[in-house]
Amino acid sequence: MEFDKVIRERQATRKFSSKEIEQEKLDSVLEAGRIAPTAKNLQPIKIYVVKSSEGLEKIDKASPCRYNAPVVLLVCGDKDIAYTKGDYSTYEMDACIVATHMILEATNQGLNNIWVEMFDGEVLKEEFNLTDNLVPICLLPIGYKDETCPASPNHNKRKDLTEIVEYV
Ligand SMILES: Cc1cc2nc3c(=O)[nH]c(=O)nc-3n(C[C@H](O)[C@H](O)[C@H](O)COP(=O)(O)O)c2cc1C
């Protein structure tokens, strides 16, 4: 898919069908995350591919926003590995860049997806036995949208460039 089409076609999907994702497509999504840039190339990332029914039940305990997706990527930042400067650490930023690479590649592969921040991090930590260095940053439900899935209500509501850009 042309890059311009990818960035315009991606939209939040809130109703997935139960159709499984082809492994090759999932591999491409994960590879896009692997090659994403991170501060000092420290790659302070851990991605859990949650697709077993047991794993998906754990996701559902932590978030109301799986929307029936057959696969959820749980993207964590690693506080112990990330670049830090005083109190500042890039683990969240790094994880977001990795997640962004993955949702765009998912779109490129014809897979629907959504970025989810509405989750209980403590529940995720407990359910997935995350060590203290790992911080859940986002959930990425991925799959094929249900044919009755409504269009994302906000997708075409964006500020004008003049409101967000200033040439100096
Ligand atoms: C950082 C972030 C967090 C989000 N968290 C949630 C969420 O927890 N639940 C949800 O249904 N949508 C969530 N969304 C989806 C946004 O609501 C959606 O991307 C936005 O309204 C723009 O619509 P679009 O993605 O279709 O263009 C999140 C998106 C981002 C970027």
The ligand as an SDF file (V2000), in Angstrom:
LIG
                    3D

 31 33  0  0  0  0  0  0  0  0999 V2000
   -2.7780    7.3540   22.8660 C   0  0  0  0  0  0  0  0  0  0  0  0
   -4.1380    6.8460   22.4430 C   0  0  0  0  0  0  0  0  0  0  0  0
   -4.9470    6.2250   23.3480 C   0  0  0  0  0  0  0  0  0  0  0  0
   -6.2090    5.7310   22.9830 C   0  0  0  0  0  0  0  0  0  0  0  0
   -6.9460    5.0140   23.8700 N   0  0  0  0  0  0  0  0  0  0  0  0
   -8.1350    4.4930   23.4890 C   0  0  0  0  0  0  0  0  0  0  0  0
   -8.8740    3.6700   24.3830 C   0  0  0  0  0  0  0  0  0  0  0  0
   -8.4540    3.3700   25.4960 O   0  0  0  0  0  0  0  0  0  0  0  0
  -10.0790    3.1880   23.9580 N   0  0  0  0  0  0  0  0  0  0  0  0
  -10.5750    3.4660   22.7130 C   0  0  0  0  0  0  0  0  0  0  0  0
  -11.6640    2.9860   22.3760 O   0  0  0  0  0  0  0  0  0  0  0  0
   -9.8710    4.2430   21.8370 N   0  0  0  0  0  0  0  0  0  0  0  0
   -8.6730    4.7440   22.1940 C   0  0  0  0  0  0  0  0  0  0  0  0
   -7.9240    5.4850   21.2980 N   0  0  0  0  0  0  0  0  0  0  0  0
   -8.4430    5.7450   19.9480 C   0  0  0  0  0  0  0  0  0  0  0  0
   -8.7350    7.2530   19.7330 C   0  0  0  0  0  0  0  0  0  0  0  0
   -9.9330    7.5860   20.3860 O   0  0  0  0  0  0  0  0  0  0  0  0
   -8.7980    7.5190   18.2340 C   0  0  0  0  0  0  0  0  0  0  0  0
   -7.5520    7.2000   17.6560 O   0  0  0  0  0  0  0  0  0  0  0  0
   -9.1320    8.9940   17.9460 C   0  0  0  0  0  0  0  0  0  0  0  0
  -10.4500    9.2880   18.3520 O   0  0  0  0  0  0  0  0  0  0  0  0
   -8.9870    9.3570   16.4840 C   0  0  0  0  0  0  0  0  0  0  0  0
   -9.7640    8.4820   15.6660 O   0  0  0  0  0  0  0  0  0  0  0  0
   -9.0550    7.6370   14.5100 P   0  0  0  0  0  0  0  0  0  0  0  0
   -7.9780    6.7720   15.1450 O   0  0  0  0  0  0  0  0  0  0  0  0
  -10.1410    6.7770   13.9320 O   0  0  0  0  0  0  0  0  0  0  0  0
   -8.4850    8.5840   13.5080 O   0  0  0  0  0  0  0  0  0  0  0  0
   -6.6630    5.9340   21.6480 C   0  0  0  0  0  0  0  0  0  0  0  0
   -5.8210    6.5560   20.7200 C   0  0  0  0  0  0  0  0  0  0  0  0
   -4.5740    6.9860   21.1010 C   0  0  0  0  0  0  0  0  0  0  0  0
   -3.6690    7.6140   20.0580 C   0  0  0  0  0  0  0  0  0  0  0  0
  1  2  1  0
  2  3  1  0
  2 30  2  0
  3  4  2  0
  4  5  1  0
  4 28  1  0
  5  6  2  0
  6  7  1  0
  6 13  1  0
  7  8  2  0
  7  9  1  0
  9 10  1  0
 10 11  2  0
 10 12  1  0
 12 13  2  0
 13 14  1  0
 14 15  1  0
 14 28  1  0
 15 16  1  0
 16 17  1  0
 16 18  1  0
 18 19  1  0
 18 20  1  0
 20 21  1  0
 20 22  1  0
 22 23  1  0
 23 24  1  0
 24 25  2  0
 24 26  1  0
 24 27  1  0
 28 29  2  0
 29 30  1  0
 30 31  1  0
M  END
$$$$
